[in-house]
Amino acid sequence: MFIPFITGFAIGGSLIVAIGAQNAFVLRQGIKREHVFAVALFCAASDATLIALGVAGLGFLIERVPGLVTVVTLFGIVFLLAYGVMAARRALAPSGMAVGAGAPMSLKAALSACAAFTFLNPHVYLDTVILVGSLAAGYTGQERWAYGIGASSASFVWFFALGYGARVLTPLFEKPVAWRILDAIIALVMGMIALKLLLWMMRR
C-alpha cells in the first residue's frame, strides 16, 4: 500500500508542478490573498476527480472520442488568449498595481477561472485521466486506489503550498513594477500555452 501511494504521489507531483496557466493563476491569487483556500481546494479537488476517473478506467472514453478533445482544445485556446490579453493590458498599464489595488475578483469569478484553466486544457485529461489512469493498471484492488490517492495527494500538497506559499512574495509585490512583470510573464505563459495547444491540435 505504501509503495503504490508513493509512486502515485511522485507521478502526480511530476505532472502538476510544471509551469502552466493554472499554476500561474493560483500563484497570482496567493500573492493577492484572494480566495486562496477556495481556489487551491477547487484545483486540487478537480485533479482528484479526474485522477479517480482515470484510475476507474474511464480514460478509454477520451481516447475513442477525438472530437471531444478538439472542442475542449478550441475553447481552451480562446480562453487562454483572452486571459493573456487581460494580463498584458495590466502589465502595460502606466501605474501598474500594488497588493490589494485594483478591482478584487469575486469568489464566483475566481472559481470560474479555475474551472476554465482546468477543464478547458486538453492536456489535463491526457495527464490525469489517461496517463495516470493507464499507469494504475499495474495495480489491483486496494493498491490501485492507494496509487490514485497518492497522485491526488500530490495535487492537494502542491496547490495549497503554492497558494499560501506565495505570501512570502508579498513584500516584493508591494511595488507596482513587480506586478507588471508578473502579469507580463502570465501573458507570455498564456500565449505560449495557447500556441502549443494550437500546434498540438493541428498535428492530431
C-alpha positions in Angstrom: 0.0 0.0 0.0 2.8 2.4 0.9 4.8 1.8 -2.3 1.8 2.4 -4.7 0.9 5.6 -2.7 4.5 7.0 -3.0 4.6 6.0 -6.7 1.3 7.8 -7.4 2.5 10.8 -5.3 5.7 11.1 -7.3 4.0 10.7 -10.7 1.2 13.2 -9.8 3.8 15.7 -8.4 5.9 15.5 -11.5 2.9 16.3 -13.7 1.4 19.1 -11.6 4.5 21.2 -10.8 5.2 22.2 -14.4 4.6 25.9 -15.0 1.2 26.4 -16.6 -1.9 28.6 -16.8 -3.5 27.0 -13.7 -0.4 27.4 -11.6 0.1 31.0 -12.7 -3.4 31.8 -11.6 -3.1 30.2 -8.2 0.2 32.0 -7.7 -1.4 35.3 -8.5 -4.3 34.7 -6.2 -1.9 33.7 -3.5 0.0 36.9 -3.8 -3.2 38.9 -3.7 -4.5 36.8 -0.9 -7.9 36.5 -2.6 -9.9 33.3 -2.1 -6.7 31.3 -1.7 -8.3 28.3 0.2 -11.2 28.0 -2.2 -9.0 28.3 -5.3 -6.5 25.7 -4.0 -9.2 23.4 -2.9 -11.1 23.6 -6.2 -7.9 22.9 -8.3 -6.9 20.0 -6.1 -10.4 18.5 -6.0 -10.7 18.8 -9.7 -7.4 17.0 -10.2 -8.5 14.3 -7.7 -11.8 13.8 -9.6 -10.1 13.4 -12.9 -7.5 11.0 -11.4 -10.3 8.9 -9.9 -11.9 8.7 -13.3 -8.6 7.6 -14.8 -8.0 5.0 -12.1 -11.5 3.7 -12.6 -10.7 3.0 -16.2 -12.6 5.8 -18.0 -9.6 7.0 -20.0 -10.8 5.0 -23.0 -13.7 7.5 -23.5 -11.3 10.3 -24.3 -9.1 8.1 -26.5 -12.1 7.0 -28.5 -13.9 10.3 -28.8 -11.3 12.6 -30.5 -13.9 15.2 -31.4 -14.4 15.9 -27.7 -10.8 16.8 -27.2 -10.8 19.0 -30.2 -13.8 21.0 -28.9 -12.2 21.4 -25.5 -8.9 22.5 -27.1 -10.6 25.2 -29.2 -12.4 26.7 -26.2 -9.2 26.4 -24.2 -7.2 28.4 -26.8 -9.8 31.2 -26.9 -9.9 31.4 -23.1 -6.1 31.4 -22.7 -5.7 34.1 -25.3 -8.4 36.3 -23.7 -6.9 35.9 -20.3 -3.4 36.6 -21.7 -4.6 39.8 -23.3 -6.1 41.0 -20.0 -2.8 40.2 -18.2 -0.9 42.1 -21.0 -3.1 45.1 -20.6 -2.4 45.1 -16.8 1.3 44.8 -17.5 1.2 47.8 -19.9 -0.8 50.0 -17.6 1.4 53.0 -16.7 0.7 52.8 -13.0 0.8 49.0 -12.6 -0.8 47.9 -9.4 0.1 47.2 -5.8 -1.0 44.5 -3.4 -4.7 44.9 -2.8 -5.1 47.5 -5.5 -7.5 47.2 -8.4 -10.9 45.6 -8.6 -10.9 42.4 -6.4 -12.1 39.2 -8.1 -15.3 37.7 -6.7 -15.3 34.1 -5.4 -17.6 33.1 -8.3 -15.2 34.7 -10.9 -12.2 33.1 -9.3 -13.7 29.6 -9.3 -15.0 30.1 -12.8 -11.5 31.0 -13.9 -10.2 27.9 -12.1 -12.7 25.7 -13.9 -11.7 27.1 -17.3 -8.0 26.7 -16.6 -8.6 23.2 -15.5 -11.2 21.7 -17.8 -10.5 23.7 -21.0 -7.0 22.3 -21.1 -7.0 19.0 -23.0 -3.6 18.0 -21.5 -5.2 17.7 -18.1 -7.3 14.9 -19.4 -4.3 13.3 -21.1 -2.2 13.6 -18.0 -4.6 12.7 -15.2 -7.3 10.5 -16.8 -5.2 8.7 -19.5 -1.6 8.7 -18.3 -2.1 8.4 -14.5 -5.0 6.1 -15.2 -3.1 3.8 -17.5 -0.2 3.5 -15.0 -2.8 2.5 -12.4 -3.4 -0.6 -14.5 -0.3 -2.1 -13.0 -2.0 -2.4 -9.6 -5.1 -4.2 -8.4 -7.6 -3.8 -5.6 -6.6 -1.6 -2.8 -3.1 -0.9 -4.2 -4.7 0.6 -7.3 -6.6 3.1 -5.2 -3.6 3.7 -3.0 -1.8 4.8 -6.1 -4.7 7.1 -7.1 -4.8 8.6 -3.6 -1.1 9.2 -3.8 -1.4 11.0 -7.1 -4.4 13.1 -5.8 -2.5 13.9 -2.6 0.3 15.5 -4.7 -2.2 17.9 -6.1 -3.5 18.9 -2.7 0.0 19.5 -1.3 1.1 21.4 -4.4 -1.8 23.8 -4.8 -2.1 24.7 -1.1 1.7 25.1 -0.9 1.7 27.3 -4.0 -1.3 29.4 -2.9 -0.2 30.0 0.7 3.5 30.0 0.0 3.0 32.8 -2.4 2.5 35.1 0.6 6.2 35.2 1.2 6.5 37.2 -2.0 4.1 39.9 -0.7 6.9 42.4 0.2 8.3 42.2 -3.3 4.9 42.8 -4.8 4.3 46.0 -2.8 6.0 47.6 -5.8 3.8 48.2 -8.8 6.6 47.2 -11.2 6.7 43.7 -9.7 3.0 43.2 -10.6 3.7 44.5 -14.1 6.5 41.9 -14.5 4.3 39.1 -13.1 1.4 40.0 -15.4 3.8 40.2 -18.4 5.1 36.7 -17.5 1.5 35.4 -17.1 0.6 36.9 -20.5 3.6 35.2 -22.1 2.7 31.9 -20.5 -0.9 32.0 -21.6 0.1 32.9 -25.2 2.7 30.1 -25.3 0.3 27.5 -24.0 -2.4 28.7 -26.5 0.1 28.4 -29.3 1.2 25.0 -28.0 -2.4 23.7 -27.9 -3.0 25.1 -31.5 0.1 23.3 -32.9 -0.8 20.1 -30.9 -4.4 20.2 -32.3 -3.1 20.7 -35.9 -0.9 17.6 -35.6 -3.8 15.4 -34.4 
